[in-house]
Amino acid sequence: MPHSAPQTDAPAPREIELKLALAPGASERLVRHPLLTASAPDVSALANTYFDTPAGTLAAARMALRLRRVNGITLQTLKTAGHGGGGLSTRNEWEWEVAGDALDLGGLAELAPIKALKGDVLPRLAPQLRTDFSRRRYEVRHRHSVVEVALDEGEIIAGDGRAPIRELELELKAGSPDALWEMADELAGTAALRPSDSSKAARGEALGKGDWPLPDAQTAADRFHLALLALDAGHDSGRADFFQAAHRALAELAGHHQLAGEERALARRLSGELGEDGQPTVAFGQAALALARYFARSAPLR
């Protein structure tokens, strides 16, 4: 039987996650890392449909609503905007099982983020994009923490657009967020990866529109965030100008007055290690993670 919608008077469940984009071929090296070979992964195929209004009401409110079909069941998930950067985010998430392949509008209507929207949103919700991918999931105990490691490979489909999914997600299940950084550092010595600030839903929305707007950037953290978004946009759009924008942002970051000492050296390494194709090297990934962790300490998750 489907589970009922979450209790609306209970505190919203929180997800703390570090998202990493992988270079081609990185997954084959990652699965041989000792952190992941200690136990067999749980392998599943995930078919996801994301819903929004034609005007993009949920996206504008930085929410994502999906139905996920996995292992013969359908899960409905609502996620709110993440706080953080450099690949690390914390956000509220509600998930419950539903019958069939139709949205549970009644359950959605009871959730505070939906109640806060103006207008009659629910009747206008319709499928907007899909993400279909295989997931290898590992549960790793690291020091005094438990981390779910998900290796996702597949495709985003939005209208006529297609974009590959090559991601590693580290989600904290118990313990300290420091465990996410420590595990990412260990994995980064094996395979080329980098922090990613773009969710699958946000990438799909941009792909469907054919529009990848980049934010203004004044602070050092903002320039780092802009570079990560530009790299995702370049890979999804196939446009070289986004890789050029990433190179400019990293060059500006290396000379930014807010960075000094070790952090400035890390930024300079980033600027020199990124290839014209926007793919990270192992050295780029290690430097990017160190700098992302520095920015996360400067602006801790809320």
N, C-alpha and C positions, 0 to 999 in steps of 0.2 A: 504494500500500500504506500502511496506517496506520503512523504512527510508533510506536515503542515508548515505554513510560513513561520519564520522566526518570531519569538515573542517581541512585540514592539515596545514593551516597557523595560526590556533588558538592555544593558549596555551594548552598543553595536560591536560586533566582532571585529578585531583588528588584525590586519595582515602586515607583517614586516618582511620585506623581500628585497633581495639584491638581484637585479636583472643584468645579464651579461650577453652581449652579442658575440657570435663566434665567426671566425674566419673559415672559409671553405676547408674541409678536411680536419678541422679541430676536434670534431666529435669522436673520430676514430682514435685520436690520441687520449682524449679525456677518459674514455671508458676503460683504458688500461691503467689509469692512475690508482695507486693503492687505496685512496680514500673511497673509490667506487668499486673496487674489486672484492672488498671484504664480504659483500653479500650480493645475491642475484637481484637485478632490478625487477620491478613490477612494470611490465610493458603493456601499453594500451593504445588504442586508436581513438582520438578525440575529434568529433565533428561538432563544430561550434557555429551557431548563427547569432549574430548581433542585431539588436533591434534599436530603432530610434524613430522619431517622427521624420517626415520628409524634410522638414526645416532643420533637423539636427538639434532638437531641444535638449536631449540628454548630453550630447557631446558638448554643447555650449555650457552646460552646467557641470562639465567634467565628470560625467557619470558614464558607466558602461553597463549594458544589460544584455545578457546572453542566455541562450539555451544550449546546454552541452549534452551530447549523447555519447555515453561511454558505458561499455559492459552491459548493454541492454537496458539502461535506465536513462532518464532525462533529468538534468539538474538545471534549475534556474538560479542565476547569480546576478546580483546588483553590486557594483563596486562604485565607490565615490572617489573623488580626486585624491591622488597620493600627495603626501608632503615629503620633501626630501630632494635628492638630486644625486648625480654621479652614479646612477643605477640603483641607489637605495631609496626605498619609499615605504611609508606606512599609510594605510588607508583602511576605511571601513568596508566590510564585505558581508553580505547576507547571501546564503545559499541554501536551497532546499529542493527536494525531489518533487517533480510534478508528473501528472498523468499525461501520456501522449506527447505530442509535439507542439502544444499550444501554450502560450503564456498564461500563468496564473495571475490575472489582473487583480483579483481580489486580494491576494497576498501582497502584491506590489503596492496597492492603494493604502495599505496600513503602515508602510515604511516612511519614516520621517523625511528622507531626502525627496521622495516622490510627493509627499504632502506639501513640501516647500515650493514646488514648481507652480508657476502661474498658468492658468488655462487648463483646458480639458485634454491632458496629454495622453492618457492611457488608450482611448479609442483610436488614436492616430499612430500608434506604434506599429511598425512594419519591419520585416527583415531588410537589412542594409548591406551586410557583408558576411563572409564566412571565413573561418580559419579551420583548416583540416590538417592535422599533424599527428605524428606518432610521438609518444612520450615514454621515456625510460625514467622511472622514478626510483630514487634510492633514499633510504632513511639512514642518516649518518649521525653517529654520536661523536661529538667533538668536544673534548674537555668535559665541561658540565652542561653542555647544550645539546639539543636535538635539532637537526637541520634536514628539511626535505629538499633533496636535489632533484630537479626535473630537467632532463635534456630533451628539448623539443625540436623536431625537424619536420617541415611540411611546407604549407603554402597559405598565403592570404589571398582571398578572391573577393574583389569588389568591382562590380560591373565587368568591364572588359580587362581590368587590371589584374595582374598577378605579381606577387612578391614572395621570395623565399622566406621561410622561418628557419633560423639557425640560432637557437637561444639556450642559455643555461640559466635557470632560475633557482636561487637559493632562498628558501623560505624558513624563517625561524619558527619552530614549533614549541620550543622550551629553552629558556636560558637567556643569554646575553647576545645583543646584535653584534658584538665583537666577533662572535663565532663565524658570522657570515663573511666578514672581512678576512679573517684568518684562513678560512677554507678557500676563499677566492684567491688569496695570495698563493696558496699551495698549488691550486689548479692552474694558475696563470704561468707557473714555471714549466708546465707540460705542453700547453697549447695556446695558440694566439687567440686572445679574446679581449674584450673591452667592456666597460660599463655602458649601459643603454638606458636612456630616459624615455623611450617611446614604447608605450604598450602596444600589444597586437591590435587592440581596438582603434587606438589613435592612428596607427600606421594604415589600417584598413580604411578609415575615414578619409585620410589624405589621399590614399590611392584611388578611392572611388571618385573623389572630386578632381583628381589630377592637380592638386594644389598643396604645396608644402611650405606654409609660411614660417619664417624664422623670427624669433623674438629679438627685441632690442637687447643689447648687452652692455652694461656699464661696469659692474663689479667683476672681479676675477672669477667668482663662482658662476656668474651669468655667462661669461665668455666660454667657460668650460662646458656648461650646459648647452650653449648654442652649437659648439663644435660637435657634441654628441648627436644633437638633433640633425645637424647638417649631414653627418655621416649616414644616419638612418635614411634621410631623404634621398641622398645620392644613390644608395643601394636600391631603394624601392622605385625611384623614378628613372634611374639610368642616366641622370644628367650630371655631367662633369662639373657644372658650375657650383653644385652643392659641395663637392669635394674641395673645390677652390675656396668656398666659404669656410669650410672646416679648417683648412690650412691657414687662412687669414686669422680666424678666431684663435687658433693655437699660437700663432706668431705674436698676436696682440697680448695673449695671456702670458707668454714668456717674458714680456717687457712690462707687465702691469705693476703699478706701484704698490699694490697690496701684497705682492709676493716678494719674498726675500729668502736668501739662504737655500735650504734644502728644497723648499717648494718651488722656487724659481728654477733651480736646476732640473727638477722633475718636468716643469713646463717646457723648458728648452729641449729636453730629451723627447718629449711628445712631438714637438714641432719638427724635429729632425727624423723621427722614426716612421711617420705616416707616409705611405706610398701614394702615388697619384691615383691608384684605384680605390683608395679609402679603406683598405684592409689593414688591420693591425698586425704588427709583429709581436713576438713574445715580449720583447723589450718595451714596446709601446703599451701593451696590456699591463705589465707590471708597474710602469710609471703612472699610467692612468688610474689604476686602482689605488696607488699610494696617494695621489692627488685628490681623488674622490673621497678617500677616507679623511683627509685633512679638511676638506670642505664640509663633510658631514659632522666632524667634531666642532667646527666653527658655527654651524647652524644645526643643532641636534634635532632629531625627529620629534614631532609633536604628537 
